[in-house]
Amino acid sequence: MYFGFPHLYLPETDSTNAQLLNMLANSVPQHGFMVIADFQSEGRGQFGRKWVSMPGQNLLASFMLGPLEHPADRIFDLQLAASLAIFYSLEAFEMGDLSIKWPNDLYSGDDKIAGILLQNVLRGKQVHGCVAGVGVNVNQSEFPPELQATSMFLRSGRHFQVPDLAVEVRRQLLHWFARLSDRASLLKQYNERLYGRDCWKHYAEQGGDPFSAIVREVLDDGRIALMEKNGNLRTFVHGTLQGSPRGQTPETGGTDFRERS
């Protein structure tokens, strides 16, 4: 697999994010460097869920973004940029009915098609760099029945070249991460594309009873605001809210770690 930019291709690995983070311990990969694999043996999703991926069928890649020197107290800006990058990458391949499911999964209709895992390098009060892991269901045609997942193939009836998608994802990531300072625009576009906005869906807070609510917006600190049928507005941080439907998450969530001095 060849690309016209610096990259590492692996037929199989434990995790593309882990590979790129290991490289960071001994070198400084340039902005936009990509690690891509046909198969991940330890690909993980939200809350430890396993992601089922057929070898060679999907995009499994991680990208080095930085140096960024972005304020650590505005770290959710990176989620905004990454989510918009994957949204527009899928749109470029004519995927329809796309939305962003808070905080950083991509849906086509009511089925999950992609997800993101951001792992950030903190230096003092700055985000120095970001490893963006991206998983997209591309040509896979079958998923376990308990997962509400889909793929680009299932949505379009066409097969796609995974390397072509990787090139577009990298292009979009570089574009949107260059706009991190335009926080208001990122948040506005993210909110306009939110899954579950202005329609009633079922949710449950961890340890609480299910309730019906409408997604109103995501706040600039990353909390989501839901309005219940009685008009009550509630906000939640990531990891405290469970929603329906539940789909496959290739890579999701996030981890931050401080750079060793």
C-alpha positions as CSV (number, residue, x, y, z in Angstrom):
1,M,0.0,0.0,0.0
2,Y,1.7,3.2,-1.2
3,F,0.9,6.9,-0.4
4,G,2.5,10.0,-1.6
5,F,3.2,11.2,2.0
6,P,5.0,9.8,5.0
7,H,3.3,6.8,6.4
8,L,3.7,3.3,7.9
9,Y,1.7,0.4,6.5
10,L,1.2,-2.7,8.5
11,P,-0.7,-5.8,7.4
12,E,-1.6,-6.5,11.0
13,T,-1.0,-4.7,14.3
14,D,-2.4,-4.5,17.8
15,S,-3.5,-0.9,17.4
16,T,-2.5,1.8,15.0
17,N,-2.8,4.4,17.8
18,A,-0.4,2.3,19.9
19,Q,2.0,2.0,17.1
20,L,2.1,5.8,16.5
21,L,2.4,6.5,20.3
22,N,5.3,4.1,20.5
23,M,7.0,6.0,17.6
24,L,6.5,9.3,19.5
25,A,8.5,7.9,22.4
26,N,11.6,7.7,20.1
27,S,11.1,10.2,17.3
28,V,8.9,13.1,16.2
29,P,6.7,12.0,13.3
30,Q,5.8,15.0,11.1
31,H,2.4,16.6,10.9
32,G,0.1,14.3,8.9
33,F,2.1,11.1,9.4
34,M,-0.2,8.1,9.1
35,V,-0.1,4.6,10.4
36,I,-2.5,2.3,8.5
37,A,-3.3,-1.4,8.9
38,D,-5.4,-4.0,7.3
39,F,-6.3,-5.6,10.6
40,Q,-6.1,-4.6,14.3
41,S,-6.0,-7.4,16.9
42,E,-6.8,-5.1,19.8
43,G,-9.0,-2.5,18.2
44,R,-11.2,-1.0,20.9
45,G,-14.3,1.0,21.1
46,Q,-16.3,2.8,23.7
47,F,-16.3,1.4,27.2
48,G,-14.1,-1.5,26.2
49,R,-16.5,-2.9,23.5
50,K,-14.8,-5.0,20.9
51,W,-14.9,-3.8,17.3
52,V,-15.5,-6.5,14.8
53,S,-13.5,-5.8,11.6
54,M,-12.9,-8.1,8.7
55,P,-9.2,-8.0,7.5
56,G,-8.7,-5.6,4.6
57,Q,-12.3,-4.4,4.5
58,N,-12.2,-1.2,6.5
59,L,-10.1,1.9,7.2
60,L,-8.0,1.5,10.3
61,A,-5.6,4.4,10.6
62,S,-4.0,6.9,13.0
63,F,-2.7,10.3,12.1
64,M,-0.1,12.5,13.8
65,L,-1.4,16.1,14.2
66,G,1.0,18.6,15.6
67,P,2.7,20.5,17.0
68,L,-0.5,22.2,17.9
69,E,0.2,24.3,21.0
70,H,-3.6,24.5,21.7
71,P,-4.9,25.5,25.1
72,A,-5.5,22.4,27.2
73,D,-8.7,23.9,28.7
74,R,-10.1,23.9,25.2
75,I,-9.3,20.3,24.4
76,F,-12.9,19.6,23.1
77,D,-12.0,21.7,20.1
78,L,-10.0,18.8,18.9
79,Q,-13.0,16.5,19.0
80,L,-15.0,19.1,17.0
81,A,-12.3,19.3,14.3
82,A,-11.9,15.5,14.1
83,S,-15.6,14.8,13.9
84,L,-16.1,17.4,11.1
85,A,-13.1,16.0,9.2
86,I,-14.6,12.5,9.1
87,F,-18.1,13.8,8.4
88,Y,-16.8,15.6,5.3
89,S,-14.6,12.7,4.3
90,L,-17.7,10.5,4.1
91,E,-19.7,13.2,2.4
92,A,-17.0,13.4,-0.3
93,F,-17.7,9.7,-1.1
94,E,-21.4,10.5,-1.4
95,M,-22.5,8.9,1.8
96,G,-26.0,10.1,2.7
97,D,-28.0,10.8,5.9
98,L,-24.8,11.6,7.9
99,S,-24.7,12.9,11.4
100,I,-22.3,13.2,14.3
101,K,-23.3,11.3,17.4
102,W,-21.8,13.0,20.4
103,P,-19.0,13.1,21.1
104,N,-17.2,11.7,18.1
105,D,-19.0,8.9,16.3
106,L,-20.4,9.1,12.7
107,Y,-23.8,7.8,11.8
108,S,-25.5,7.1,8.6
109,G,-29.2,7.0,9.4
110,D,-29.5,5.2,12.7
111,D,-26.4,3.0,12.1
112,K,-22.8,3.7,13.1
113,I,-20.4,3.9,10.3
114,A,-17.2,5.4,11.8
115,G,-15.6,6.5,15.1
116,I,-12.6,8.4,16.4
117,L,-10.1,8.0,19.2
118,L,-8.0,11.0,20.1
119,Q,-5.0,10.6,22.3
120,N,-3.3,13.9,23.2
121,V,0.2,14.8,24.3
122,L,0.0,17.6,26.9
123,R,3.0,19.9,27.6
124,G,2.2,22.2,30.5
125,K,-1.1,24.0,29.8
126,Q,-0.9,23.2,26.0
127,V,-1.9,20.3,23.8
128,H,1.4,19.8,22.0
129,G,0.2,17.0,19.7
130,C,-2.7,14.7,18.9
131,V,-2.8,11.1,17.7
132,A,-6.2,10.7,15.9
133,G,-7.3,7.1,15.4
134,V,-10.0,6.7,12.8
135,G,-12.0,3.6,12.0
136,V,-14.5,3.6,9.1
137,N,-16.6,0.7,8.1
138,V,-15.9,0.6,4.3
139,N,-16.5,-2.6,2.5
140,Q,-17.7,-5.0,5.3
141,S,-21.1,-6.4,4.5
142,E,-22.0,-8.3,7.7
143,F,-22.0,-7.3,11.4
144,P,-23.1,-9.1,14.5
145,P,-26.9,-8.7,14.9
146,E,-26.6,-7.0,18.3
147,L,-24.7,-4.1,16.7
148,Q,-26.5,-1.4,14.8
149,A,-23.7,-0.8,12.4
150,T,-23.4,-0.1,8.7
151,S,-20.7,0.4,6.1
152,M,-20.1,2.5,3.0
153,F,-20.8,-0.6,0.9
154,L,-24.1,-1.3,2.7
155,R,-25.2,2.3,2.2
156,S,-24.3,2.6,-1.4
157,G,-24.1,-0.9,-2.9
158,R,-20.6,0.0,-4.2
159,H,-17.1,-1.1,-3.1
160,F,-14.5,1.5,-2.3
161,Q,-10.7,1.7,-2.3
162,V,-9.6,2.0,1.3
163,P,-6.4,4.0,0.3
164,D,-8.5,6.6,-1.4
165,L,-10.5,7.1,1.7
166,A,-7.3,7.3,3.8
167,V,-6.0,10.1,1.6
168,E,-9.3,12.1,2.0
169,V,-9.4,11.6,5.7
170,R,-5.9,12.9,6.1
171,R,-6.7,15.9,3.9
172,Q,-9.7,16.7,5.9
173,L,-8.0,16.3,9.3
174,L,-5.2,18.7,8.2
175,H,-7.8,21.2,7.0
176,W,-10.0,21.2,10.1
177,F,-7.1,21.1,12.6
178,A,-5.7,24.2,10.9
179,R,-9.0,25.9,12.0
180,L,-8.8,25.1,15.7
181,S,-8.6,28.8,16.6
182,D,-12.1,29.3,15.0
183,R,-13.9,27.7,17.9
184,A,-17.3,29.3,17.3
185,S,-17.5,28.1,13.7
186,L,-16.4,24.6,14.6
187,L,-19.0,24.3,17.4
188,K,-21.7,25.7,15.1
189,Q,-21.1,23.3,12.3
190,Y,-20.8,20.4,14.8
191,N,-24.1,21.2,16.4
192,E,-25.8,21.6,13.0
193,R,-24.9,18.0,12.3
194,L,-25.8,16.4,15.6
195,Y,-27.5,13.0,15.7
196,G,-30.7,13.0,17.6
197,R,-31.2,16.8,17.4
198,D,-34.9,17.8,17.5
199,C,-36.2,14.2,17.6
200,W,-37.2,12.2,20.6
201,K,-34.9,9.3,21.6
202,H,-34.4,7.1,24.6
203,Y,-31.5,7.7,27.0
204,A,-30.3,6.5,30.4
205,E,-27.9,8.0,32.9
206,Q,-25.6,5.5,34.5
207,G,-27.4,4.1,37.4
208,G,-30.6,5.9,36.6
209,D,-33.9,5.2,34.9
210,P,-34.4,5.6,31.1
211,F,-35.9,8.8,29.9
212,S,-37.0,10.4,26.6
213,A,-35.3,13.6,25.4
214,I,-34.3,15.8,22.5
215,V,-30.7,16.7,21.8
216,R,-30.5,20.5,22.0
217,E,-26.8,21.2,21.6
218,V,-23.3,20.4,22.7
219,L,-21.7,23.1,24.8
220,D,-18.2,24.5,24.2
221,D,-16.8,22.5,27.2
222,G,-18.0,19.2,25.6
223,R,-21.2,18.6,27.6
224,I,-24.3,17.7,25.8
225,A,-27.6,19.3,26.7
226,L,-30.8,17.3,26.5
227,M,-34.4,18.5,27.0
228,E,-36.9,16.2,28.5
229,K,-40.6,16.2,27.6
230,N,-41.4,18.3,30.7
231,G,-39.1,21.0,29.4
232,N,-36.3,20.1,31.9
233,L,-32.9,20.8,30.5
234,R,-30.1,18.4,31.6
235,T,-26.4,18.3,30.7
236,F,-24.1,15.3,30.7
237,V,-20.4,14.7,30.3
238,H,-19.0,11.9,28.1
239,G,-19.3,8.5,29.7
240,T,-22.3,9.2,32.0
241,L,-25.0,8.9,29.3
242,Q,-26.2,5.8,27.4
243,G,-28.3,6.3,24.3
244,S,-30.3,4.2,22.0
245,P,-29.6,2.9,19.4
246,R,-26.2,1.4,20.2
247,G,-23.9,0.8,17.3
248,Q,-20.4,-0.3,16.6
249,T,-17.7,2.1,17.5
250,P,-14.4,1.5,15.6
251,E,-12.4,4.0,17.8
252,T,-14.0,6.4,20.2
253,G,-13.4,8.3,23.4
254,G,-10.0,9.9,24.2
255,T,-6.9,9.8,26.3
256,D,-4.6,12.5,27.3
257,F,-1.1,12.0,28.7
258,R,1.7,14.3,29.6
259,E,4.9,14.4,27.7
260,R,8.0,13.2,29.7
261,S,10.5,15.9,30.3
